[in-house]
Amino acid sequence: MGLWMLLEGCLLLANALAILNEDRFLAPRGWSFQEFSGVRRNSFKGQIIGLIYATQYLRVLLIILNALCIIVKLVSG
């Protein structure tokens, strides 16, 4: 396992976090962004929710990185 495989794994994890729907998946489980404010954002659950929303805001970057990964896979085999 090399560095490239580790980067691909991180990209796949970011893709998985980016497609989570707040209304259908996150809010019924208590993971909506509105529930966390102030001090509670420093908790582990608050940090994970922040990470989920950060990946959702960076979808355009994820699309570019996915296209780059596909091109590299096509070229290298």
Legacy VTK file of the C-alpha trace (Angstrom):
# vtk DataFile Version 3.0
C-alpha trace
ASCII
DATASET POLYDATA
POINTS 77 float
0.000 0.000 0.000
1.500 3.252 -1.067
0.819 6.915 -0.666
-1.405 6.961 -3.753
-3.707 4.310 -2.273
-3.930 6.285 0.966
-4.889 9.436 -0.960
-7.522 7.500 -2.913
-8.966 6.192 0.338
-9.191 9.731 1.740
-10.879 10.868 -1.463
-13.421 8.055 -1.204
-14.130 8.973 2.424
-14.604 12.633 1.452
-17.010 11.544 -1.301
-18.986 9.482 1.194
-19.275 12.421 3.592
-20.217 14.861 0.833
-23.295 12.924 -0.268
-24.933 12.634 3.154
-28.306 14.382 3.138
-29.084 16.429 6.237
-32.873 16.131 6.071
-33.082 12.401 5.430
-30.008 11.052 7.182
-28.302 13.439 9.586
-31.202 15.253 11.319
-33.168 12.140 12.374
-30.044 10.802 14.054
-29.255 14.054 15.876
-26.320 15.046 13.669
-27.716 18.278 12.197
-25.633 21.437 12.241
-28.313 23.502 14.007
-28.164 21.357 17.139
-24.562 22.241 17.885
-23.584 25.737 18.962
-21.046 27.344 21.224
-19.044 25.040 23.466
-20.489 21.815 22.096
-18.736 22.362 18.768
-15.454 21.440 20.422
-16.668 17.934 21.212
-15.780 14.980 19.003
-19.309 14.794 17.597
-19.231 18.522 16.836
-15.909 18.152 15.019
-17.277 15.289 12.893
-20.358 17.354 11.997
-18.082 20.232 11.005
-16.071 17.867 8.807
-19.250 16.624 7.105
-20.378 20.148 6.308
-16.911 21.192 5.137
-16.858 18.359 2.603
-20.332 19.342 1.416
-19.149 22.894 0.736
-16.108 21.641 -1.199
-18.022 19.543 -3.738
-16.525 21.356 -6.735
-13.021 20.549 -5.498
-14.065 16.929 -4.975
-15.321 16.732 -8.552
-11.977 18.013 -9.827
-10.026 15.585 -7.628
-12.215 12.676 -8.753
-11.642 13.578 -12.403
-7.897 13.776 -11.777
-7.922 10.390 -10.070
-9.854 8.841 -12.980
-7.416 10.289 -15.517
-4.414 8.956 -13.567
-6.037 5.510 -13.338
-6.743 5.505 -17.089
-3.184 6.521 -17.958
-1.368 4.274 -15.498
-3.593 1.251 -15.892
LINES 1 78
77 0 1 2 3 4 5 6 7 8 9 10 11 12 13 14 15 16 17 18 19 20 21 22 23 24 25 26 27 28 29 30 31 32 33 34 35 36 37 38 39 40 41 42 43 44 45 46 47 48 49 50 51 52 53 54 55 56 57 58 59 60 61 62 63 64 65 66 67 68 69 70 71 72 73 74 75 76
